[in-house]
C-alpha cells in the first residue's frame, strides 16, 4: 500500500469550499449556533494564520484564526480546528495547531482564545480562563473557554469578547 505524504500549507482562497465541506463533516449543521461561530460571523479569518492539511490532493484538515476584541483589545480566536473523521488520531490536528500558533507568535500577536477540550489543548499551553474574566455572547461552558498568552501581560485582558 502506498503511503501519501501529509502537507501542511497556508490556506488558499481556492480552499474555501473544501474547508466548508470539511467543517460540515466534522461538526454538522448545529455548528452555526455555537458561540465561536457567532464571534466569527461577518469577520473574515486571517489567511496568514490559517492552514490546511492535505493528503495527496484531499483536504483532510484545517485550522483558522480570526481577530476578536477582548474589552476593546486585539486578540485572536482559534477555530475551527477540524480534521476529517477518517484521518483523526494521526497528529494532523497537532501539526495544524503548531503551525498556526507559530505564525501567531512570529506575527507578534498577544493572545489566542478558543472554546474547546481542555485536555487536548493543554498540550499547546492553553489554560482555562478564570471564571468571571471574560464575557462571551451566547451560552458557553466556562470550563471550555481557554486561552494562551503569546506575550507577557496578555492575560490581563478582561471584559466582553466580540468579533474583531
N, C-alpha and C positions, 0 to 999 in steps of 0.2 A: 504494500500500500504506500502511496506517495504522501509525504508529509508536506503540507503547504506552509510557507513561512508567514508569520504574523508581521504586519506592517502597521505601525502607529504613525500617523501623519496629521498635520493640521487639517481641520475640517475645511472643505472647499464648498463654494456656493452650489456646485452641482450635486453635492451630497444631501441636500435638504430633504428631498423626497425619501431617500433611503433611510435617513435618520428618523424621519417621522414614522415610517413603517416599522422601524426597529422599536421606537417608543410604544407603538400600538401593540406589538408582540410582547414586549417586556412588561408593560404597565396596564394595558387595557383601556377601555373608554372612560373609566372613572378618574383617570389621571388629571383631567382638567379642573376637577372640583378641589383638588388638593392645594393647600396653602402655597407651596413653592411655585406651582403653575400660576397661581393668582399673582404672585410677585413678579413673575416673568412676563405676564400678559402685556403686550404692547411695547415691551422693552427688548430690543434685539440682543442676542448673546454676543459675546466678544469673540470674533474669529481668531484673534491672536492667542486666546486662552482655551479654545475648543478644539478637540482632537477626535479622530476616528481610528478604529482598528479594522483592518481588512485581512481576510484570509483569501488569498488569490484576489479575485475581484469582488468578493462578497463582503459587504459591510457587516461586521459582527459586533461592533461596539462603538460607543460614542460617549463623550463627556463634554458638557458645555459649562461655561461660566458666563455670568452676566452681571452688570452693575446693579447695585442696590444702594440705598442710603439707610444708615442707622443713626437716628437722631440728627439727620442732616449731614452726616459724614460719609464719605465714599467708602464702600466695601464691595465685596463680591459675593454672589450667591452661586454655589456649585450645584449643578444639576440641570437636567438629569444626567446621571451616570447609568448607562444601560448596556447590557451585554445580551446578545441573542441567547435565549434559553438553551439552545443546543450547544452553546460554546461556554457555558458557565463553568466555574471552578478550574479554569486553566490559566489564571493570572492576568487575563485581559483587562479586567476592571482595575486591578492594581497598577498595571502598566499605564493605563489611561490616566488614573489619578496622579501618579508620579509625574507624568509628562505635563499635565495641566498645572499642578502645584509648582513645579519647577519654573514654568513660564510665568506664573503669577509672581513668584519671588524675584525672578530676573527683571520683571517689569516694575518692581518697586511697590507692589500692592500691599495694603496694610493688613487686611483681614478677610478670611473666607468663612462664610456661614453656609450651613446646609441643614436639611431635615432628613435624618436617616438613622441607620442602625449603628448605635454607639460601638459595639464590639468590632464591627468591620472597620469603621472609620478611625478608631483609636490608633490603629497601626500607622496611620499617617500623621498622628499628632493631634487629632481633633478631640475636643473635650466638651462635655455638656455645658451649656450656657447656664450660669446660676439663675435660679428662679427669680422672676421679677426684674431681670436686667433688660430684656427686650420684649417688645410687643409686636406680634405678627398678626396680619389680617387672617381672619378665619380660624377655625378650630385646628389646633395642632397639639400633639402630645409633647409636653415640655421636656420629657426625657429623650426626645429625638432631635431636639434643637441643639446643634453642635457648632463649635467654631474653632478656628485655627488662626492664631496671630502670626502674621508674617513679619511684623515689625514690633519693636518694643512699644509698649503702651497701647497697643491696638485694642486690648481687652477692656480698656476704659470706656469704650463706646457703650452708650445707653440710649434707650428710647424706642420709638416706633420704627419698624423696618418697612420701607417702601421700595417700589421699583425705582431704579436709578436712571 
